[in-house]
Amino acid sequence: MKAMVLKSITNLPETRLPLEPADLPMPILQERDVLVKVSACGVCHTELDEIEGRTPPSKLPIVLGHQVIGHVEKSGKRAGRFKTGDRVGIAWIYSACGKCTFCRNGMENLCGDFKAMGRDVNGGYAEYTAVSENFAYPIPAIFSDSEAAPLLCAGAVGYRSLRLAGIVDGDRIGLTGFGASGHLVLKMVRYQYPRAKIFVFSRTEGERCFSKELGAVWAGGMEDRAPEKLHAVIDTTPAWKPLVESLRNLEKGGRLVINAIRKEDSDKDSLLGLDYSRDLWKEKEIKSVANVTRRDVEEFLRLAAAIPIRPEIQEYRLEEANLALLELKERKIRGAKVLRMA
């Protein structure tokens, strides 16, 4: 099968072709696995973290990709949840132990044996991949393959971020960064909390205009002050400095939710600008998002179909994966990037 493979940790944009085309053997199925013929795979900022070593793969070489849409082509001996031809999705959560305290209490995202698709096992930048039937999801018919792909990470982790933000209708909500996840969160907020006011902080004028098109009441730069204090801010940026700026925009008792697995190191010294009495005092709260659970993915797919959420997408061929990643690194973004298989 054709695949785009990461063979070593490197830096973008210095290395403009981090992935190499390869012809790999077909995945070997375990008893509960399904073999999925991939039709589309979303491109996520976490893949940049893997390529550049902030979230290093557990093995090399590896096939990246964890927003996978495809059709079941074959099932393992004990797999019976899906039929051949069924359309399914695969998200970041590839597996968890199912036995530990976290798993038993619905927090499998914190399992010590958590394994990620495209980081610990080969993912969706390929013609085929495999996963346990228990970690695959039926995809609502309302979505095309390319529309469905970003829902599995940008959407699902955005949904979890919104849950952790603890907002109520009428609150003032800040979104720091406005890429694949941010624009889906905005759509969720408008549907679930119609009286909420949404304020967007972004590095580019294009993203700020896009957010206003989708319903933001105000949009400014990363260091700007919102015209009103915010009850919650969801940060989806790869950088440290926006966290400090977000805290300065929070209302007393407000909550900052950090929707990122890793932060880039280039501006970590900006944290020295944090002033406790101004930025953290008066019971402001910081909450981080760690991965997603199966519940997040399942609930979000139902919500996305009900709204319905139509992600803004840019499509690329599998062979153009490096181009999509480079544009993501250079912030050439409007919505979500998706690889389409031939």
C-alpha positions, 0 to 999 in steps of 0.5 A: 500500500502507498503511504507517506512516512516519517523516518526521523525527527526534523524541523520545519520549514528548514526541512520542507519534505519531512515525509517520504513516499513508501510502499508498505505491507498491508496491516496485520489484523488482530482478532477484534480489528477492522481493516479500513481503506482510507478515503480521507485523513485530516492534517493536524498541528499535532503532526507538526509536534510529532515531526519536530519532536515535541510529541515524539512518535514511540517508533520510527519510521511511522505513518502519521494521521489520526483524523481518519475516514474510510470504509471497512474492507475486512474484519478480524475473527472476533470483530462483528460491530461493523459490516464490510463497506461500512464507513467509519472514523478513527480518532487520536485515541487508538486504545486504552487498557480498559482496566485502570481507575481512569478507564473505569471512570470514563477518563480513558484519555488519562490511562497510563497505557493510552496509545495514539493513532499515528503516534504509537501505531501507523495512522491514516496518511496511507491507503489502509490502516487498522484499529480495534472495532471498539475504537472506530466510529460510525460516521453520520451520512450527512457529512462527506468524507472530507467534511467528516475527517476534521471532526474526529480531532479538531472537532472532538477535542474542541468539544471536550474543551468546551465541556471543560470550560463550564460556560452557561448561555449568556457568557462571554467566551474567548477563542485564542487562535482560529484554525481547524479547532477554533472555527468548529468551537465557534459553531458549537458555541453559537448552537448550544449557547445562542446568547453567548458573545464570542471574542476571537484573538488571532495572528492574522487578519484573514482569520479574524475576518473569517471568525466574524463571518461565522459570528464572532462579535469582536476579533483582535490580535493576540496581544489585544484587550477584549472590550469586555472581560471574559468568563472563559477562554479556550486557547488552541495555539501552539505558543506560550505567550497567548496564555499570558494574554488570555489570563489578562482578558479573563473576568474574576473567577474565569477559566482558561482551557488550554487545548494543546498537547504541547507548546512550542519552546520559542517564546517560553520566556514570555511566561516571566511576564506573568503577574500573579496579582493581575493575571492569576489572583481572584480565583482564575483557573487554568485547565488543560485538555488531555487527548479525547475519550470515546465518549467525546468523539461519539457525542460530538459526532451526534452534535455535529450532525444535529447542528449541522457543522460544516467544516471549512476544508482545504483538500490535498492529495496524499502525495501533497502531505508535505505541502499541507504540513508546511502551510500549516506551519506557516499559518496558511490556514482557513479551516481544516486541511484534509488529505484525499486518497486517489 
